[in-house]
Structure formats: C-alpha cells, structure tokens
Amino acid sequence: MRNTSNIAGLQLSNRELLDENEYLREKLAAMEDAAKLKQELLQTLSAAISIGYWEWDEITKRSAYFSIEMADILGISLDSLYEKYQCEKDFFPFVHPDDLEHYINNLSIVLDPEHPRGLAHIFEYRIVRPNGEVRYVRELEYGTRIEDGVITRSFGAIQDITELKENQQDLQKRNVLVQQFELIPEIGHYVWNLDMEKYIYVSPGLASIYGLSTDEFMQRVNSLEDDIALLHEDDQERMAKIYDGRKIDKDADAEFRIQRPDGEIRWVREKSVTVWDSTNKTNQAIGVLQDITEQKIAEQYLLESRDSLKSEVAEQTQQLGDTVNRLKQEIAEREKISSELETKNAELERFAYAVSHDLKTPLITIKGFIGLLGKDIEINDKDRIEADFEKINSAADTMGALLNDLLELSRVGRVMGNQAPCNLTLIAKQAIELVKTNIDALGIKIEIEDMPNVNGDELRLVEVYLNLIENSVKFMGDQISPRIHIGAVEKDGMICCFVRDNGVGIDMKYHDQVFGLFERLNADVGGTGVGLALVKRIIEVHGGEIWVESDGLGHGCNVAFTLPKAF
C-alpha cells in the first residue's frame, strides 16, 4: 500500500509539474508577445517622432544594436549602417566637420566614470548624409551598466530636429527683425484689447511717435477716449468711427494727425487687423503706426511745386499763345499787305495802261488838229481855224480833267483827314446840294432815310455820295419818273449804305468792271471814268467794301458799300 501510495503521489507530482511547465510556457509566450508588442510600439513611436536608438558594447567598442529609424536619420540602409559603423571613429564621417570637436567632447562626458550614473546626457550637432544633405540631430547618451567601475554597456537615441531648428532659426530671425523694427523711431506697433478697450502692449517705437516713453504712454492712455484725445481735434471724430469699426472685424487703414505733449503736430499712418478668439468673437486688434510727417511735407511741397509749375506753364502757355496770335496777326497783316500790294501792282499796271491810252487820245487829237491848223492858216480859212482851236482846247480840257482826277485818286490813302463820328444823312444832303441844278433839271425825286453815324473822313465821304449821285443822274436815261433812294442799315457791326436809282441799269457781266480806272460803259456819256475808281479807293481806305447790284439793263442800279459804325 505504501508503495502504491508513493507511486500515486509521484504521478500526481509529475502531472503538477507538467501543468506548471505548461503554465510557464504560456506565461513566457505571453511575455514574448508583450515584449514584441512593446517593441512594435517602440518602433512605431520612433518612426513617428523620427527617433532612432542603439546599444553599444563599451568593452568591444562595437555596436550591439541599431534601429531602422537611426539608419533612416543617417540617410543609409540598416545593413550599411552595421557594415560601416564598427567603431566610434566610424561614426565621425557622419558628423559635420564644424561640429566634430563638439561631438567628441560630449561623448567623453558620458564615458567619464565620474559622470553620475542614471543621468542621461543630451547634446545637439549636425550630421551630413551621404548625399550631402545637412540635418540637425539631438542625441541622448545613457551609460547604465558598470562592472568593476567600468562602463560596459551604453544606450542612446538620436532624433532628427532639423525642422525644429529651422523654425527656431526663423523665429530668431523674426525676433531680430522685431528688434530692428523697434529701433526705427518712425514705426511702432501695438496690441489692443477690444473688449476692455485698452492697450495690452505698446512698443517703444509707437510711444516715441507720440513723444512719450512706453511707461508714460501706458499711464496716460487707459481707455479709447484717452487714445482719441491724443489725436488732432480735426481728426478725432473720423478716427473714432474707424476704431469703432474694428469691433465688427473691419480692418483700419487711415492717415491722421497727432499732437505731442509739446504741441508739435505729426502725421501718422495706421494699419490694423482684428484677431478672433476661440469663441469666434473679436477681442484684439493688432496694428502698426508709422510717422509719415516728412512724407506729408514732401507731398505738400510737390503739390505746391506742381501747382506753381502748372501756373508757370499756364502763364508761359498764355504768353506763347499771345506770341503765336501776334505772329498770326502779323502774318495775316503781311498777307493782307502782300495781297494789297499785288492788287495795287495790278492796279498800277492797269493805271499805267489806262493813262498811256486815255491821255494819248487827247494828245493825238491835239497833235492832229495842230497839223490841220497849220494848213488852214496857210489858206487863211478863218472858220476852219476857229474850229481847229475849239477842238484843240476841248482835247486840252479833257486831258486836264483826266490829270486832275488822277491826281485826286493818287491822293486818296495818302492824304486823309482825321476820322471822327459823322452823320450820313447830312453828308448825303451836302452832296445833293452840289448837283442840285442837274437834279432839278431832270425832275429827279430824291428820297433820303434818316441814317446813323459812321466813323470816317467827312470830306471824303461827301466825295463818295457826290460821285454816286452824279453817276445815277448821268445814267437815268429817259425814265419818266426818275428817283434816287439813299439809305443805310446796320449789319454785323458795320453800316451798310446804298444809293439806289431806277435808271438804265448795268448788265451783270460788267458789275466787276465799273470800279476800274477809266472804265466807261457808255462813251456817249461824259466823264473821265475815274469817279467810281475814286469812290472804291475811299471806301477801302475806310475799311469798307463796295459792290454793284442790278438786274440788268432797264432795271436800275444799286451801289452798296459798308462803313465802320461810329465809336
């Protein structure tokens, strides 16, 4: 029985042992799974935050373990890392040359036996990847296992902090820019709390714009009313509306004036934006102020200079315009003189021809009758001698009349009386009195309108009416009820005069010839042919024009002319 019991007890113990071994195997498997899970979590975390880690055997000076993340940070494969990194010096090529001494010094700190155990050492340096790319890394060295006072095993981690470094450098640059920004006295910035309506921050540059220190400004300005009070009184109402608009997210961009404590007025430009908090309500305005006084002074100077230049240009343009107008007037006058000269030259040619032709006729007559006179004297024919003398005297009288008319014509334009206001009605009546005998003899009815005053030489104007009235009397013909109508009307600032008759009239083709020198359309009518030429010259010297109006033979004639209105 005892033996049986012993056997049974032994069998029970074996089963318990088997069960315990199974339990231990399951527990070991669970621990391995947990370790594996932790390892995977560690690898995942390392990959997520760019951290690689390793284990180093300080006795053999060889690597014991490298993570894949460390290889990624160095820019090589894990196999290459194990192959190349056999000792500490093998890692030196990865370190930036400028940081190598710094790296070696930090390694010596970790390996120093006096270094407190359990205390990690962290330092930063740059690495150079095989492709030449430079990266910033942060390294943690942790020597933990010591045997007989010697570190036998060390652990470490390395993290890529390039982005962090670049951000820090960018922030540092921005800080430098802000510092430089603050050194510019014409520029300042602020942070304004819209809820409390007061400044949270005011830069020294802003305070200096107002002629104050930062402390003085903050003590003086405790509300929006205080801030508005610093502005020029003419700009306060406008800026109050702009500042009020910031509460509804309306950015400000305005120019205004401020008044410093010493009374100096300065021009300022302000730009600000509103900032939203987490509850979607505006509670801050961030703004920048710049002193633009010199710019405003320059703008005012440029404005005044531009106005002055405009005035000067306008004046010079006016002077140039006046000069151009004078030149145009001179050119017009020269052209007029040239035209008049051409007309006078043509007239002179006609005059010379007419003189040579018309004066030659009485000379030929005189010469011919002198020859006849000699023959008649030889035969003592008293009747023919007397007739010859009459013919010679008549020709001489004709020549004398021609010479007198030519002399009178030549005097017009050279010898003129003073022009003054004179009445045309009185002038016409004077001319009528000079030829009244002929008028009465023919029973001509004269009608004279009440005419206005003109500006002219009264004696010469009497000659005009005298010649025109004589001409109407000469060419009245066999009219049963002869009449002459004299009048004038004002037109375009001139006085348009006329002498109209119901005589024989003039064929339209001769209208332009009647004022020519020695022009006589009817040889049976007496006269030298100088009368109308003399009239034309007098009217032109007075600045007027003259022309003939007639519907032809048998329809009478109207001679019209213009004279300047009396002053």
Residue pairs with C-beta under 8 A, 6 or more apart in sequence:
43 67
43 68
43 69
45 51
46 52
46 53
46 67
46 69
47 68
47 69
49 159
50 69
50 72
50 73
50 159
50 160
51 69
51 157
51 158
51 159
52 66
52 67
52 68
52 69
52 70
52 71
52 72
52 73
52 74
52 157
52 158
52 159
53 67
53 69
53 70
53 155
53 156
53 157
53 158
54 63
54 64
54 65
54 66
54 67
54 70
54 155
54 156
54 157
54 158
55 63
55 64
55 65
55 153
55 154
55 155
56 62
56 63
56 64
56 153
56 154
56 155
56 156
57 63
57 64
57 152
57 153
58 111
58 143
58 150
58 151
58 152
58 153
58 154
59 150
59 152
61 87
61 88
62 86
62 87
63 82
63 85
63 86
64 153
66 78
66 81
66 82
66 85
68 78
70 81
70 158
71 77
71 78
71 80
71 81
73 127
73 135
73 137
73 158
73 159
73 160
74 81
74 94
74 127
74 129
75 129
75 130
75 131
75 133
75 135
76 84
76 129
76 130
84 90
85 91
88 107
92 100
92 103
93 128
94 127
94 128
94 129
95 103
95 125
95 126
95 127
95 128
96 125
96 126
96 127
96 128
96 134
98 126
99 125
99 126
102 123
102 125
103 123
103 125
106 121
106 123
106 125
106 139
106 141
107 141
109 115
109 121
109 141
110 121
110 141
110 142
110 143
110 154
111 143
111 151
111 154
113 146
113 149
113 150
113 151
115 121
115 143
117 143
117 144
117 146
118 144
120 140
120 141
120 142
121 140
121 141
121 142
122 138
122 139
122 140
122 141
123 138
123 139
123 141
124 136
124 137
124 138
124 139
124 161
125 136
125 137
125 139
126 134
126 135
126 136
126 137
127 134
127 135
127 137
128 134
129 135
135 160
135 162
136 160
136 161
136 162
136 164
136 165
136 166
137 158
137 159
137 160
137 161
138 158
138 159
138 161
139 156
139 157
139 158
139 159
140 156
140 157
140 158
140 159
141 154
141 156
142 154
142 155
142 156
143 151
143 153
143 154
143 155
144 153
144 154
144 155
145 151
145 152
145 153
145 154
146 152
181 187
181 189
181 205
182 188
182 203
182 204
182 205
183 205
184 205
185 205
185 208
185 209
185 291
186 205
186 209
186 290
186 291
186 292
187 205
187 288
187 289
187 290
187 291
188 202
188 203
188 204
188 205
188 206
188 207
188 208
188 209
188 288
188 289
189 203
189 205
189 206
189 286
189 287
189 288
189 289
190 199
190 201
190 202
190 203
190 206
190 286
190 287
190 289
191 199
191 200
191 201
191 284
191 285
191 286
192 198
192 199
192 200
192 246
192 272
192 284
192 285
192 286
192 287
193 199
193 200
193 283
193 284
194 246
194 247
194 274
194 282
194 283
194 284
194 285
195 283
197 223
197 224
198 221
198 222
198 223
198 224
199 217
199 218
199 221
199 227
200 284
202 214
202 217
202 218
203 214
204 213
204 214
206 217
206 289
207 213
207 214
207 216
207 217
209 258
209 266
209 268
209 289
209 291
210 217
210 230
210 258
210 260
211 260
211 261
211 262
211 264
212 220
212 260
212 261
220 226
220 230
221 227
221 230
224 240
224 243
227 243
228 236
228 239
228 240
228 243
229 236
230 258
230 259
231 239
231 256
231 257
231 258
231 259
232 256
232 257
232 258
232 259
232 265
234 257
235 256
235 257
238 254
238 256
239 254
239 256
242 252
242 254
243 252
245 252
246 252
246 272
246 274
246 282
246 285
247 282
248 282
249 274
249 276
249 282
250 274
251 271
251 272
251 273
251 274
252 270
252 271
252 272
252 285
252 287
253 269
253 270
253 271
253 272
254 269
254 270
255 267
255 268
255 269
255 270
255 292
256 267
256 268
256 270
257 265
257 266
257 267
257 268
258 265
258 266
258 268
259 265
260 266
266 291
266 293
267 291
267 292
267 293
267 295
267 296
268 289
268 290
268 291
268 292
269 289
269 290
269 292
270 287
270 288
270 289
270 290
271 287
271 288
272 285
272 286
272 287
272 288
273 285
273 286
273 287
274 282
274 284
274 285
275 282
275 283
275 284
275 285
275 286
276 282
276 283
277 283
277 284
347 517
350 516
350 517
351 406
351 517
354 517
354 518
354 529
355 402
355 406
357 518
358 402
358 518
358 528
358 529
359 399
359 402
359 403
362 395
362 396
362 398
362 399
362 402
363 395
363 399
365 391
365 392
365 394
365 395
366 392
366 395
366 396
366 399
369 388
369 391
369 392
369 395
370 388
370 392
372 384
372 388
373 385
373 388
373 389
373 392
376 384
376 385
376 388
377 385
398 528
401 528
402 528
402 530
405 528
405 530
405 531
405 534
406 530
408 530
408 534
409 517
409 530
409 533
409 534
409 537
412 460
412 534
412 537
412 538
412 541
413 537
413 541
416 457
416 460
416 541
417 457
417 458
417 459
417 460
418 457
419 455
419 456
419 457
419 542
420 455
420 456
420 458
421 453
421 454
421 455
421 566
421 567
422 453
422 454
422 455
422 456
422 458
422 461
422 566
423 451
423 452
423 453
424 451
424 452
424 453
424 454
424 461
424 488
424 495
424 497
424 563
425 448
425 449
425 450
425 451
427 458
427 461
427 462
427 465
428 448
428 451
428 465
428 486
429 448
430 462
430 465
431 462
431 465
431 466
431 469
432 439
432 446
432 448
432 465
432 469
434 466
435 466
435 469
435 470
435 473
438 470
438 473
439 446
439 469
439 473
442 473
442 476
442 482
443 482
444 472
444 473
444 476
444 482
444 483
444 484
445 481
445 482
445 483
445 484
446 483
446 484
446 486
447 483
447 484
447 485
447 486
447 487
448 486
448 487
449 485
449 486
449 487
449 488
451 486
451 487
451 488
451 495
451 497
452 488
452 490
452 495
452 565
452 566
453 565
453 566
454 461
454 495
454 563
454 564
454 565
454 566
455 563
455 564
455 565
455 566
455 567
456 542
456 563
456 564
457 542
460 538
460 541
460 542
461 538
461 542
461 563
463 534
463 535
463 538
464 535
464 538
464 539
464 561
465 486
465 499
467 531
467 532
467 534
467 535
468 499
468 535
468 559
469 484
469 486
469 499
470 531
471 531
471 532
471 559
472 484
472 499
472 501
472 503
472 557
473 484
474 525
474 526
474 527
475 501
475 503
475 504
475 522
475 525
475 557
476 482
476 501
476 502
476 503
476 504
477 503
477 504
479 502
479 503
481 502
482 501
482 502
482 503
483 501
483 502
484 499
484 500
484 501
485 498
485 499
485 500
485 501
486 498
486 499
486 500
487 497
487 498
487 500
488 495
488 496
488 497
488 498
489 495
489 496
490 496
490 565
491 562
493 565
494 544
494 562
494 563
494 564
494 565
495 562
495 563
495 564
495 565
496 560
496 561
496 562
497 560
497 561
497 562
497 563
498 558
498 559
498 560
498 561
499 558
499 559
500 556
500 557
500 558
500 559
501 556
501 557
501 558
502 556
503 556
503 557
504 553
504 554
504 557
505 550
505 551
505 552
505 553
505 554
505 555
505 556
505 557
506 514
506 521
506 548
506 550
506 552
506 553
506 557
507 550
507 552
507 553
508 550
508 551
508 552
510 521
511 547
511 548
511 550
513 519
513 521
514 521
514 532
514 548
515 532
515 533
515 535
515 536
515 546
515 548
516 533
517 529
517 530
517 533
518 528
518 529
518 530
518 533
519 529
519 532
519 533
520 527
520 529
535 546
535 561
536 546
539 545
539 546
539 561
539 562
539 563
540 546
542 563
542 564
543 563
543 564
544 561
544 562
544 563
544 564
545 561
545 562
546 559
546 560
546 561
546 562
547 559
547 560
547 561
548 557
548 558
548 559
548 560
549 557
549 558
549 559
549 560
550 556
550 557
550 558
